Amino acid sequence: MTKKKVFFSKSYSGLVNIKKDFFNENYSYLKKAKKEYKIYSKQKKRKKCKNCELKISKPVFVSHNIGYSICKRCGHLNGVYEDGDSFIKHLYHDNKGKNYTKHYSGHYKKRVKNIYLPKINFLKKIINEKFDVLEIGCGAGYFLKACELKKIKAQGIDVNKALLKEAKKNLVFNEAIHLDKNNICPIIEKSNCKVLSLISTLEHLQEPNKILKAVKKSNIKYVFFNVPLLSFSIFIENVFQKIYPRTLNASHTHLYSEKSINYLARKFNFEIIGEWWFGADIHDLFRSVLLSANFKNKKEFQNYINELFYENIDKMQNVLDKGKSCSEVHIVLKNKNLIN
């Protein structure tokens, strides 16, 4: 058994400019989300946990008119509706995939430097050997570009043509290709890549466990993924209903927890060898308070709250990160199904 390496926290300073649209365009983001929630609420009722397939219990809370249940067996958070075909089509395919790309446009180099290079650096700390990567859900190719900068060979696959167009503009030797969702599992099963990357992907899939079943049948040695969590952020979002919900938004119909991730690892015979816990919960709180506050002079109020609050965000977030109650986690799994 490999000794698990666990890391906590990340400074938010490099993300401020990248994430400023959450402040400046709150109304338009929220308006778009409400439309998506409405479509989601017309899907069939969810009967089983998305993670372990146990019959789901009654909702424990409602946010933006959607009920959410916490699985009694694995601790997974489930929206009460299925993410059906019509919902998925609206999110990722309508308007040639452009509906989904707004949150991911702009700041390409900054995103690679401040968001995706740290992911590669974390992965290299966990895997002490040379590796290549197959990335499912590569989007605009940020992780593929970070791999290029580290001289790591990688191939990406996505269903969104608009994001793939952006990826192809920025990649030099790594490639990003379009593939229908029904062909993804066969590609995984036949892959000889050492690492399967699922960056911000599992939470968007209709059947995420199918991906892990495919890995179990493959020669892939490691799985690297990050997922949004049942965390402090969702309670902030529950209180501030007029603020765009970054974590439990309409495209995240379910959320993972430490318990549900451990359940997955056991179920598919994977060993968790690396974890990196960090989030933006306190920044979400800051954003929610600032955008909801009553003030006569916005600039004066913002300067005052910045002085009292903003400079301490990383310290406050570190408490949540170390308590594993933050909004995100990165995980590296080792495939124990391989015959040595």
N, C-alpha and C positions, 0 to 999 in steps of 0.2 A: 504493500500500500504506500502510495506517494504522500509525503507530508503536505498537508494543505497550507497554502500561503494566503493570508488574509490581509487586505489593505483597507484603509478608511480615508475618506474625504478627498476633496479637490477644491482648489481656490476658484471662486466664481469670477474673479477679476478679468480673466481673458474672454469671458462670455458676455459681458455687459452690452457691448455694441451689437453683437450678433443677435441677442435676445430682446433688443429694445422695441421691436415691433409688438411684443406682448403688451407693452405700455402704450405705445402710440396708436395702435390699431385694435385696441380691445373691442370696440363696438363692432367693427366689421368681422373680426374673428368670432365673436360671440354670436353674431347674426348667422354666420355660416354654420356654426356648431348647432344652433337651434334647429336649423333646417335638417341637418343630419340626424339629430335626435328624433325629430318628427318621423323621418323615414324609418329609423331604427325601431320606433315604438309600434310600427305597423307590421313588423316581422312576427313570425310564430313565437309563442312562448317557449323559453328554454326549459327543458325538463331535467337535463343532467348537467353536472359540473363539467365545465370545459376541460378541466385538468384530469380528474379521476373518474368521471362518469357516474358518480353517486347522484341519486335523486336530490335536486336542490331544495332547500327549505325556503320558508317565507322570507321576503326582503327584510333586511335589518335597517336600511335607510333608503331615502329617496333623494336623488340629486338631479336637477333639471328635468323633473317629471319622470325620471327613469328609476325603477327599483333595483336594488342590488342585494344579493344574498352572499353570505360567506359559507363556504362548504364546511360541513361538520367533520368531514374525514381529513381533507388535505389543506384546509385553510385558504383555498383559492376564492377570490372575489369574482362573482358572476353577475353580469347584467341579466335581467329577467327575460330578455328576448334573444333569439338566435341572430347571429350576423348572417342573414340569408343572402341569396344571390343578388336580389335587387338592391340591397343595401351595399354590398361589396361593389357592385357595378357602379353605383352612384359615387362612392368614395374614390375609387381608383381608376375607373375606366371612362366614365362620361367625360365629354369635352376633350377626348384624346388623352386623358390622364392629367390634364392641366388643373382640374379642381383640387387635386391633392398637393400640387407642387408649390403653392404660395409660401407655406411655412419654411420651405427648404431652398428658397431662391436667395441669391446674393451672398456676399462675404465668402466666396468659395475658398480662397487661400486661408482666411482666418479660421473657417470651420475645420479645414484639414489640420492646421497647426494647433489650434486650441482644443478641439474636440476629438479628432481621430488619431493624431499622432500619439496622444497619451494612451489611447486604447492599444495601439501596437506596442508601445513601451511596456504596458502592463502584461500583455500577452507574452512578450519576450522574457519577462521576469518569471513567468510560470513555466514556459516550455523551453527547456535548456537544450535545444537541438535545432538544426536547420529545418525550416518548414515552408510549404507553399499553402495557398488558401483557395478554397472555393467559397464564394460569398453568395448566399441566397438573400434576395431583397437588397441588392446593392444600390438602388436608387440612383442618385446623381454621381456616384462613384467616389465619395469622400474617403471611405476606408480603402478603396483600391488605390487611390492617389497616395494615401499615407503609406501603403505597402510599397509603392514605387519609390518613395523617398527613402525607404529603408532597404531598398534592393530586394524586396520580397515578391516573388512571382504570385500573381493572383488573378483569378477569373471571377467575374460577377454576373449574376443572373437577376433579371427583374421582369415584371409584367407591365410596368409603366413606361410607355414609349417616350413620354415627355421628359422624364427624369433620365432615361438612358441617353437621350440626345445631349443632355448637359454633360453626362459622364464622358461620352465619346469626344467631346470638345476638349476635355482636360487631361485625358490619359495619354501616355506615351507608349508603354509596352504592355501594360496590363489591359485586359479587355472587358467590356460589359456588353452582354448580349440579351436580346429579348427571348423569352421562353414562356409558353403557355403554362398556367399553373398545374395542369394535369401531367406535364412532362417533367416536373421538378424532382419528384421522388425517384424515378428511374435514373436520372442524372446522378443523384446522390449515391444510389446503390452501386453504380458503376465507377464512381470516382476513386482515383488513387491519390487525391490530395491528402495531405497530412492533417489539415485543419479545415473544418467547416465553420464558417462565420455566419452568424444570424444577428447582425447588429440592428436593433430596433425592428425586429421582424416577427418573432413568435406571437406577439400580442395582436398582430394584424391578420394572422392566418385563420381561415375558417376551421381548419383541422391541424393545429400545430403539432399534435402528437404523432401525426403521420410522418413528419420530417424526422423525428427521433427514431421511429420504427425503421425508416429507411437507413439511417446511420447505423443502426444495430446490425443491419445486413451488409454493410459496406466495409471497406478497408480503411475508412477514415479513423484516425487515432484520437483526435481531439475535437470538441465542439466548443466554440466561443460565442457567447451571446450576452446581450444586456436586455433587461425588461423593466418596465415601470412596475411599481410596487403598491400594495395596500399599505399606505403610509400616512404620515401627518398631513401631507398635501391634500388628500381627498377630503379630509375633515375641514380644512381651510376652504376648499372649493364648495363644500356643502353649505357653509355659512355665507360665503360671498357669491350669491347666485347671479350677480350682474357682472362678474369678472370671468373672463375666458378661462375655462378649466384646462390647464396644461396637462395634468396627469390623467384624470378620468374624463377625457374628452370623448367625442362621439366615435372616433375610430378605435378607441380602447374599450371594447365591450366587456373586457375581463382584465383582472390584474393579478399578478403573482404575489407570493409571500415567501418568506424563508421556508416555511413548512411545505408549501406546495412545490417549491423547487426541489427540496429534499425528497419529496414523494416521487417526483419525476425521475430523479437520479436512480432511486432504488428500483422503480418500475422497469426501467430500460437497462439496468445493470451498468450504469455509469458511475464513476467516482468523481466527486467534486474535488479538484486539486487547486483551484484558485478562486478567490472572491475579492471584489472591490466594491465597497459600499459607499455611495455618496449620493447626494440629491440637491435639489433646489427648493426644498420646502420653505426655508426661511425667506428666500427671495420671493417665492410665491406669496408668502404672508406680507412681505414688504409691498409688493405690487398691489395686492388686494386692499391693504390699508390705504395706500397712497391714492389709488384710483377711486376709493369709496369715501374719502375724507371730505368734511365740510371745511372750506377755507375761503377767505376773502382775497388773499394774495397767493396764488398757486406757487410762484417761484420762491417766495419767502417761506411758505410752509414746507416746500420740498427741501430747501436748504436746512431747515430746522430738523426735519425728520432724518435727513441724511447724516447730520452731525450726531444725533442721538442713537441712530439705529443702523444705518447702512454700513458703517465701518466695522461693525461687529458681526456681520452676516456670517462670515466663514467660521468664526468661533462658535456661534450659536448652532450653525449647521453641523459642526463637528460632533456636538452632543447627540444629535439625531442619528448621524452616520454610525457612530460607535455603538449606539443602541439598536442598530439595524432597523430603525423605523423611518428611514429616508425614502425618497421617491424613486430610487433607481439602484440596481445592482448589476455588476458585470460578473459573469461566471465562466470558468473553464472546466469542462468535463473531460475525463479520460474514458475512452471506450474500452470497457473490460470484456467485451464480447469477442475481441480479436484473439485469434489463436497465435500465441507467441512461437 
